[in-house]
Amino acid sequence: MHGSGGGGDAVTAVSLTDVAAYLPGEPVPAGFYTEYPGAEDKLRGHPMFRVPPFRHHVAPDETNADMVERAVEPLIERHGRAAIRGVDVLLVHSQLPDLPFVGAGTEVARRLGLSPEWLVDVANAGCASFVHMLKLARQLLTTTDAKTALICNAQSAAGQWFTQSEVRRLAQAAIPGDGCGVAYVTRSAGSPVLDVETRHIGAYAGDMRVAVDDGRKYWEPGESQLRIGFTDSSVAKVLARGNRLVPEVVTDLCGRLGVATGDIDALITNQPNRTFLRNWREALQLPAERHLNTFDQYGNLFGAAIPITLDRAIRSGEVKDGDLVVLGGFAHAGDFAGAAAVRWHGGGDDR
């Protein structure tokens, strides 16, 4: 059910060398949802649905590949086009795929001129998919001839799914935001990935549901609009599991590293709501200033939250040279949880 990443001596060290991000459009205020005719009030006081002041939305014709292309631009500027085009591994997670059957990975490769030996569109691990992909990249870079990887997290559901006329009235709609975070991972010792803890929890599979009022399958024609199937019972389960899982994986990770959770310099997690953020840092005995988030500015960014927040924290100086950075989160209704530790050194050897 769980395991560490393996590898870690000087020869096989893998570094999270750099990150970059892209936020589409101008900030969208909370009133876009809360002042919409018929906006739902009954859940707005619930911890799961307290509305962030702002979020970003993709443009109507903006795709996941479009956002990845924009997010990668700073990496090209800092490391050179040849280095990015030469990556051996491309890992892509799209929270809302643009097309049935087809992930965004091959289109990303075409846009960026990549010819990776390994190309994987990651469909699982949701809000913690960055940790999952970092572990996959680390494994490939330590056990194959691959030397570099590009990790891409694109989230485009807020400006598409949650702006539907009926869904927009629901409390769930006001929480998500759109954006894309990317990372350049290299076989080097500059900013080493110290360890990774992941758990795939089959017992909770299927608890994340979508709903339509007419009972059709989501791909069948109909009049009702697809939404997340929240009930009072399912919300309670998600809160209980999330409150437990993230501190567990972070604590176990720190235990293997021989450090106390209170010694983490910067914790960056997924950010479903303020309640989870508060509960996680209290469980891990961290002050608010060391648990970094962008919830009030960008909302729930799903899988893109970790790389986007990390990028912002590095550019703002909140993450400093030598910091122990821990990235963690859980997915869906608790079917995945993971945490990764990085010793940040200003971008590593390749910066």
C-alpha positions as a Python dict, from the first residue, in 0.01 Angstrom:
ca = {
    (1, 'M'): (0, 0, 0),
    (2, 'H'): (287, 240, 53),
    (3, 'G'): (657, 275, -11),
    (4, 'S'): (953, 508, -43),
    (5, 'G'): (1124, 619, -360),
    (6, 'G'): (1455, 431, -339),
    (7, 'G'): (1792, 563, -457),
    (8, 'G'): (1968, 865, -315),
    (9, 'D'): (2350, 835, -322),
    (10, 'A'): (2560, 1088, -513),
    (11, 'V'): (2559, 879, -831),
    (12, 'T'): (2185, 827, -850),
    (13, 'A'): (2061, 1146, -683),
    (14, 'V'): (1766, 1309, -858),
    (15, 'S'): (1690, 1678, -819),
    (16, 'L'): (1379, 1888, -849),
    (17, 'T'): (1586, 2136, -1044),
    (18, 'D'): (1327, 2400, -1129),
    (19, 'V'): (956, 2477, -1137),
    (20, 'A'): (741, 2724, -1328),
    (21, 'A'): (373, 2812, -1353),
    (22, 'Y'): (103, 2975, -1560),
    (23, 'L'): (-229, 3127, -1444),
    (24, 'P'): (-485, 3199, -1718),
    (25, 'G'): (-673, 3526, -1751),
    (26, 'E'): (-747, 3787, -1489),
    (27, 'P'): (-852, 3703, -1131),
    (28, 'V'): (-1221, 3611, -1105),
    (29, 'P'): (-1388, 3745, -787),
    (30, 'A'): (-1608, 3537, -558),
    (31, 'G'): (-1912, 3736, -667),
    (32, 'F'): (-1903, 3558, -1003),
    (33, 'Y'): (-2054, 3266, -811),
    (34, 'T'): (-2204, 3404, -490),
    (35, 'E'): (-2406, 3676, -671),
    (36, 'Y'): (-2525, 3443, -947),
    (37, 'P'): (-2907, 3405, -954),
    (38, 'G'): (-3015, 3110, -743),
    (39, 'A'): (-2672, 3064, -583),
    (40, 'E'): (-2685, 2792, -320),
    (41, 'D'): (-2648, 2904, 40),
    (42, 'K'): (-2701, 2588, 243),
    (43, 'L'): (-2343, 2460, 213),
    (44, 'R'): (-2154, 2789, 205),
    (45, 'G'): (-2099, 2780, 579),
    (46, 'H'): (-1960, 2428, 562),
    (47, 'P'): (-1579, 2403, 595),
    (48, 'M'): (-1558, 2230, 256),
    (49, 'F'): (-1719, 2521, 71),
    (50, 'R'): (-1595, 2848, 220),
    (51, 'V'): (-1532, 3063, -83),
    (52, 'P'): (-1185, 3200, -171),
    (53, 'P'): (-1179, 3567, -274),
    (54, 'F'): (-1028, 3495, -618),
    (55, 'R'): (-948, 3225, -872),
    (56, 'H'): (-847, 3210, -1241),
    (57, 'H'): (-1045, 3063, -1531),
    (58, 'V'): (-924, 2925, -1861),
    (59, 'A'): (-1050, 3101, -2173),
    (60, 'P'): (-1331, 2919, -2360),
    (61, 'D'): (-1092, 2782, -2622),
    (62, 'E'): (-789, 2732, -2395),
    (63, 'T'): (-664, 2373, -2361),
    (64, 'N'): (-444, 2186, -2117),
    (65, 'A'): (-168, 2177, -2378),
    (66, 'D'): (-199, 2554, -2423),
    (67, 'M'): (-141, 2604, -2051),
    (68, 'V'): (152, 2363, -2038),
    (69, 'E'): (313, 2542, -2331),
    (70, 'R'): (284, 2875, -2149),
    (71, 'A'): (402, 2733, -1816),
    (72, 'V'): (715, 2579, -1970),
    (73, 'E'): (835, 2910, -2119),
    (74, 'P'): (1029, 3017, -1805),
    (75, 'L'): (1203, 2679, -1795),
    (76, 'I'): (1315, 2727, -2155),
    (77, 'E'): (1440, 3076, -2072),
    (78, 'R'): (1638, 2954, -1772),
    (79, 'H'): (1774, 2623, -1901),
    (80, 'G'): (1770, 2661, -2278),
    (81, 'R'): (1538, 2521, -2540),
    (82, 'A'): (1773, 2234, -2619),
    (83, 'A'): (1766, 2108, -2259),
    (84, 'I'): (1387, 2106, -2242),
    (85, 'R'): (1350, 1955, -2589),
    (86, 'G'): (1594, 1684, -2489),
    (87, 'V'): (1404, 1554, -2185),
    (88, 'D'): (1392, 1176, -2168),
    (89, 'V'): (1072, 1156, -1962),
    (90, 'L'): (745, 1348, -2002),
    (91, 'L'): (475, 1302, -1737),
    (92, 'V'): (144, 1488, -1772),
    (93, 'H'): (-165, 1505, -1552),
    (94, 'S'): (-478, 1683, -1679),
    (95, 'Q'): (-755, 1718, -1423),
    (96, 'L'): (-1015, 1759, -1699),
    (97, 'P'): (-894, 1596, -2025),
    (98, 'D'): (-966, 1796, -2339),
    (99, 'L'): (-1061, 1486, -2540),
    (100, 'P'): (-1198, 1141, -2456),
    (101, 'F'): (-943, 863, -2493),
    (102, 'V'): (-652, 1102, -2551),
    (103, 'G'): (-430, 1251, -2284),
    (104, 'A'): (-249, 1581, -2334),
    (105, 'G'): (100, 1428, -2335),
    (106, 'T'): (150, 1370, -2706),
    (107, 'E'): (14, 1715, -2790),
    (108, 'V'): (250, 1868, -2533),
    (109, 'A'): (538, 1678, -2695),
    (110, 'R'): (437, 1809, -3038),
    (111, 'R'): (406, 2169, -2920),
    (112, 'L'): (740, 2168, -2739),
    (113, 'G'): (930, 1962, -2996),
    (114, 'L'): (999, 1677, -2754),
    (115, 'S'): (1086, 1317, -2838),
    (116, 'P'): (1087, 1152, -2495),
    (117, 'E'): (1176, 788, -2445),
    (118, 'W'): (907, 777, -2175),
    (119, 'L'): (571, 954, -2211),
    (120, 'V'): (300, 884, -1954),
    (121, 'D'): (-37, 1055, -1915),
    (122, 'V'): (-113, 1005, -1546),
    (123, 'A'): (-485, 959, -1482),
    (124, 'N'): (-473, 882, -1110),
    (125, 'A'): (-350, 1060, -796),
    (126, 'G'): (-558, 1373, -863),
    (127, 'C'): (-474, 1655, -624),
    (128, 'A'): (-150, 1481, -520),
    (129, 'S'): (-46, 1380, -872),
    (130, 'F'): (263, 1603, -862),
    (131, 'V'): (404, 1387, -581),
    (132, 'H'): (309, 1071, -772),
    (133, 'M'): (479, 1195, -1090),
    (134, 'L'): (788, 1310, -897),
    (135, 'K'): (823, 957, -764),
    (136, 'L'): (779, 811, -1114),
    (137, 'A'): (1039, 1051, -1254),
    (138, 'R'): (1283, 969, -975),
    (139, 'Q'): (1241, 597, -1034),
    (140, 'L'): (1297, 629, -1408),
    (141, 'L'): (1600, 854, -1368),
    (142, 'T'): (1765, 614, -1121),
    (143, 'T'): (1689, 283, -1295),
    (144, 'T'): (1713, 362, -1668),
    (145, 'D'): (1935, 565, -1899),
    (146, 'A'): (1699, 863, -1864),
    (147, 'K'): (1866, 1176, -1726),
    (148, 'T'): (1598, 1446, -1736),
    (149, 'A'): (1221, 1467, -1696),
    (150, 'L'): (945, 1723, -1742),
    (151, 'I'): (643, 1702, -1509),
    (152, 'C'): (325, 1889, -1605),
    (153, 'N'): (10, 1948, -1398),
    (154, 'A'): (-278, 2117, -1583),
    (155, 'Q'): (-612, 2207, -1421),
    (156, 'S'): (-886, 2348, -1645),
    (157, 'A'): (-1213, 2242, -1480),
    (158, 'A'): (-1298, 2570, -1305),
    (159, 'G'): (-1361, 2779, -1615),
    (160, 'Q'): (-1535, 2499, -1802),
    (161, 'W'): (-1716, 2245, -1585),
    (162, 'F'): (-1793, 2465, -1284),
    (163, 'T'): (-1921, 2759, -1488),
    (164, 'Q'): (-2206, 2561, -1642),
    (165, 'S'): (-2534, 2746, -1583),
    (166, 'E'): (-2676, 2501, -1328),
    (167, 'V'): (-2348, 2392, -1168),
    (168, 'R'): (-2246, 2755, -1116),
    (169, 'R'): (-2527, 2789, -861),
    (170, 'L'): (-2380, 2517, -638),
    (171, 'A'): (-2149, 2580, -343),
    (172, 'Q'): (-1890, 2340, -490),
    (173, 'A'): (-1847, 2559, -801),
    (174, 'A'): (-1692, 2861, -629),
    (175, 'I'): (-1393, 2674, -486),
    (176, 'P'): (-1182, 2558, -787),
    (177, 'G'): (-944, 2766, -996),
    (178, 'D'): (-747, 2693, -1312),
    (179, 'G'): (-374, 2692, -1372),
    (180, 'C'): (-72, 2488, -1468),
    (181, 'G'): (250, 2401, -1287),
    (182, 'V'): (553, 2230, -1440),
    (183, 'A'): (883, 2096, -1309),
    (184, 'Y'): (1222, 2013, -1458),
    (185, 'V'): (1375, 1707, -1288),
    (186, 'T'): (1734, 1601, -1348),
    (187, 'R'): (1977, 1329, -1249),
    (188, 'S'): (2193, 1554, -1034),
    (189, 'A'): (2257, 1647, -670),
    (190, 'G'): (2167, 2015, -682),
    (191, 'S'): (1824, 2014, -514),
    (192, 'P'): (1788, 1647, -429),
    (193, 'V'): (1462, 1463, -380),
    (194, 'L'): (1544, 1303, -44),
    (195, 'D'): (1256, 1055, -29),
    (196, 'V'): (898, 1001, -143),
    (197, 'E'): (611, 834, 43),
    (198, 'T'): (303, 723, -153),
    (199, 'R'): (-7, 525, -68),
    (200, 'H'): (-266, 391, -311),
    (201, 'I'): (-569, 308, -96),
    (202, 'G'): (-803, 79, -282),
    (203, 'A'): (-1056, 73, 0),
    (204, 'Y'): (-1159, 428, -91),
    (205, 'A'): (-1170, 379, -467),
    (206, 'G'): (-1501, 475, -621),
    (207, 'D'): (-1604, 703, -335),
    (208, 'M'): (-1545, 1009, -554),
    (209, 'R'): (-1853, 1034, -773),
    (210, 'V'): (-2009, 1258, -1034),
    (211, 'A'): (-2383, 1305, -1060),
    (212, 'V'): (-2644, 1400, -1318),
    (213, 'D'): (-3008, 1452, -1231),
    (214, 'D'): (-3145, 1237, -1513),
    (215, 'G'): (-2939, 933, -1416),
    (216, 'R'): (-2761, 900, -1752),
    (217, 'K'): (-2398, 802, -1792),
    (218, 'Y'): (-2185, 1113, -1811),
    (219, 'W'): (-2112, 1068, -2182),
    (220, 'E'): (-2473, 1004, -2286),
    (221, 'P'): (-2682, 1294, -2423),
    (222, 'G'): (-2921, 1458, -2180),
    (223, 'E'): (-3044, 1783, -2030),
    (224, 'S'): (-2881, 1775, -1684),
    (225, 'Q'): (-2531, 1907, -1617),
    (226, 'L'): (-2249, 1702, -1471),
    (227, 'R'): (-2145, 1790, -1117),
    (228, 'I'): (-1952, 1634, -829),
    (229, 'G'): (-2186, 1408, -633),
    (230, 'F'): (-2142, 1553, -286),
    (231, 'T'): (-2370, 1436, -4),
    (232, 'D'): (-2353, 1515, 368),
    (233, 'S'): (-2215, 1167, 426),
    (234, 'S'): (-1951, 1183, 152),
    (235, 'V'): (-1834, 1527, 264),
    (236, 'A'): (-1788, 1399, 620),
    (237, 'K'): (-1585, 1102, 495),
    (238, 'V'): (-1360, 1319, 279),
    (239, 'L'): (-1294, 1557, 569),
    (240, 'A'): (-1212, 1274, 809),
    (241, 'R'): (-984, 1094, 564),
    (242, 'G'): (-806, 1406, 443),
    (243, 'N'): (-744, 1528, 798),
    (244, 'R'): (-574, 1195, 877),
    (245, 'L'): (-396, 1096, 555),
    (246, 'V'): (-180, 1401, 485),
    (247, 'P'): (-27, 1425, 835),
    (248, 'E'): (31, 1048, 826),
    (249, 'V'): (230, 1043, 502),
    (250, 'V'): (428, 1354, 597),
    (251, 'T'): (507, 1213, 943),
    (252, 'D'): (616, 876, 802),
    (253, 'L'): (833, 1050, 542),
    (254, 'C'): (1001, 1267, 805),
    (255, 'G'): (1050, 964, 1027),
    (256, 'R'): (1253, 789, 757),
    (257, 'L'): (1458, 1106, 709),
    (258, 'G'): (1521, 1133, 1083),
    (259, 'V'): (1371, 1480, 1120),
    (260, 'A'): (1077, 1609, 1322),
    (261, 'T'): (782, 1747, 1130),
    (262, 'G'): (836, 2072, 1318),
    (263, 'D'): (1173, 2104, 1144),
    (264, 'I'): (1014, 2134, 798),
    (265, 'D'): (1111, 2474, 658),
    (266, 'A'): (831, 2487, 399),
    (267, 'L'): (529, 2259, 368),
    (268, 'I'): (331, 2284, 44),
    (269, 'T'): (17, 2074, 4),
    (270, 'N'): (-285, 2057, -216),
    (271, 'Q'): (-538, 2316, -99),
    (272, 'P'): (-901, 2198, -107),
    (273, 'N'): (-1009, 2448, 159),
    (274, 'R'): (-884, 2650, 455),
    (275, 'T'): (-1000, 2388, 707),
    (276, 'F'): (-771, 2120, 569),
    (277, 'L'): (-481, 2365, 558),
    (278, 'R'): (-529, 2462, 921),
    (279, 'N'): (-580, 2105, 1044),
    (280, 'W'): (-275, 1974, 859),
    (281, 'R'): (-34, 2233, 992),
    (282, 'E'): (-168, 2195, 1346),
    (283, 'A'): (-130, 1816, 1329),
    (284, 'L'): (227, 1857, 1204),
    (285, 'Q'): (305, 2132, 1460),
    (286, 'L'): (396, 2391, 1200),
    (287, 'P'): (324, 2764, 1217),
    (288, 'A'): (111, 2912, 940),
    (289, 'E'): (407, 3096, 785),
    (290, 'R'): (577, 2763, 711),
    (291, 'H'): (271, 2603, 549),
    (292, 'L'): (256, 2792, 222),
    (293, 'N'): (-58, 2812, 11),
    (294, 'T'): (-224, 3021, -258),
    (295, 'F'): (-586, 2935, -178),
    (296, 'D'): (-708, 3293, -135),
    (297, 'Q'): (-552, 3399, -466),
    (298, 'Y'): (-613, 3091, -681),
    (299, 'G'): (-865, 2866, -503),
    (300, 'N'): (-845, 2488, -517),
    (301, 'L'): (-604, 2416, -803),
    (302, 'F'): (-636, 2040, -766),
    (303, 'G'): (-317, 1871, -892),
    (304, 'A'): (-162, 2198, -1007),
    (305, 'A'): (-165, 2351, -657),
    (306, 'I'): (167, 2205, -539),
    (307, 'P'): (388, 2314, -832),
    (308, 'I'): (215, 2652, -870),
    (309, 'T'): (249, 2734, -500),
    (310, 'L'): (609, 2610, -496),
    (311, 'D'): (694, 2831, -792),
    (312, 'R'): (537, 3135, -626),
    (313, 'A'): (716, 3060, -297),
    (314, 'I'): (1055, 3034, -468),
    (315, 'R'): (1008, 3356, -667),
    (316, 'S'): (890, 3543, -355),
    (317, 'G'): (1177, 3419, -138),
    (318, 'E'): (951, 3225, 99),
    (319, 'V'): (1150, 2915, 5),
    (320, 'K'): (1520, 2982, 63),
    (321, 'D'): (1845, 2812, -27),
    (322, 'G'): (1900, 2507, 193),
    (323, 'D'): (1536, 2476, 302),
    (324, 'L'): (1381, 2137, 368),
    (325, 'V'): (1071, 2151, 149),
    (326, 'V'): (799, 1889, 192),
    (327, 'L'): (528, 1850, -71),
    (328, 'G'): (218, 1652, 24),
    (329, 'G'): (-147, 1587, -40),
    (330, 'F'): (-432, 1345, -94),
    (331, 'A'): (-659, 1274, -388),
    (332, 'H'): (-1030, 1239, -455),
    (333, 'A'): (-1208, 1079, -156),
    (334, 'G'): (-879, 946, -15),
    (335, 'D'): (-773, 682, -268),
    (336, 'F'): (-419, 825, -286),
    (337, 'A'): (-191, 1017, -51),
    (338, 'G'): (172, 1110, -86),
    (339, 'A'): (456, 1330, 34),
    (340, 'A'): (800, 1414, -101),
    (341, 'A'): (1098, 1586, 62),
    (342, 'V'): (1338, 1810, -130),
    (343, 'R'): (1647, 1993, -6),
    (344, 'W'): (1612, 2311, -205),
    (345, 'H'): (1926, 2481, -331),
    (346, 'G'): (1813, 2763, -554),
    (347, 'G'): (1746, 2557, -861),
    (348, 'G'): (2016, 2295, -840),
    (349, 'D'): (2321, 2239, -1060),
    (350, 'D'): (2134, 2306, -1384),
    (351, 'R'): (1992, 2647, -1295),
}
